[in-house]
Amino acid sequence: MAAEPKPEILAAFQAAKGFMPVGEGLALYAAAAEAAALGLPLLEVGTYCGRSTILLADAARAAGVTALTVDHHRGSEEQQPGWEYHDPTVVDPEVGRMDTLPTFRRTLHAAGLEEHVVALVGRSPQVAAVWGGRLGLVFIDGGHTDEHAGGDYEGWAPHVADGGLLVIHDVFPDPAHGGQAPYRVYLRALESGAFTEISVTDSLRVLRRTGTGI
């Protein structure tokens, strides 16, 4: 039976600012709990305000490992002013740019999970370039252009340990349902020979590292 978050963790997830539906969140939590058993850190690319981080952090806490989350906290393309997912409440009035870091910190504080998370504030390719360790799970949910999604995959997928999990969000095979960059990353992962798909929940794909093709 797949692991499920406690009611208070699920409530914190639902209360947090963000976009992930509950069903996908439950699938992410189950993947994180499984991967955490490897005894390695769990890493998320694309923090935003910490909604999904809550789930990774709780799974990490239960297993005695650390959750890592990477984001520059200036918002992705679709979150900028004039775009569909822009939220003016997370704009820093002093500099006039988005800054989701304070909201993220409040999210973790409210959930009681601050000490189980390391926030890596920077651009994903730069952080990946200096990261040297293995990871039990990599969750790709950052920028949704080919440049950014592809860069996240190239930077972080090689760090997934043997038997670890690669989780990709917003995978839409039909262009009518959403952008195609995460879908193309998903196809690259399968075609690499390094990953085998183990579950599908709406737009969330979970793949296990079973080879060395990357």
C-alpha positions, 0 to 999 in steps of 0.5 A: 500500500502506498504511503499517505501523508497524515491529515495535518500534512495534507491540510497544510499542503491544501492550504499552501499557495500553489497549483498541484492538485491533491491527487498528484500530491498524494502520488508525489508523497508516495514516490517520495516516501519510497525514494527516501528509503534509499537513505539519500536526499530528495530534491525538487526543482521549482519551489514556488511557495512550497506547496509540494515541498511540504510533501517531500519534507514530511516524507524526508522527515519520516525517513531521516533524510533531507529535502532539498528545493531549488528555485531562484524565487523570481517566478517562472515565465507564466508567473510574470506580470501579464501572464496567466499565473501571475500573483501580485501578492508575491511581488516585492514592492521595493524591487518590483519583481516577484519574490516567492521566498518569504511566502515559501518560508512561511509555508514551511513554518506553518507546516512545522517542517523548516528544519527538514528542508534545505532551500537552494536559492539560485538558478537550477543549472548553476546549482546542478553544476556544483552538486556532487552527490547522489539523490534518491528522488528528483522532482522536476517542476520548474520552468516550462520552456524547453530551455528550462525543463531540458536544463533541469533534466540535463542537470539533475537526472544524472544524479538520481541514484540507481533505483531512485526516482525521477518525477516529472510534473505537467506532462501533457501528451495532448498540446490542447491540455498544456505546454509540451516541454515537460512531455518532451523531457519525459520522452527523453528520459524514457528514450535514454534507457536509464529510466522506466515508468512506474506510475502515472497520475494525471500529469505526474509521471514517476520513473525509476532509474534502472540503467546508465543511459544518461 
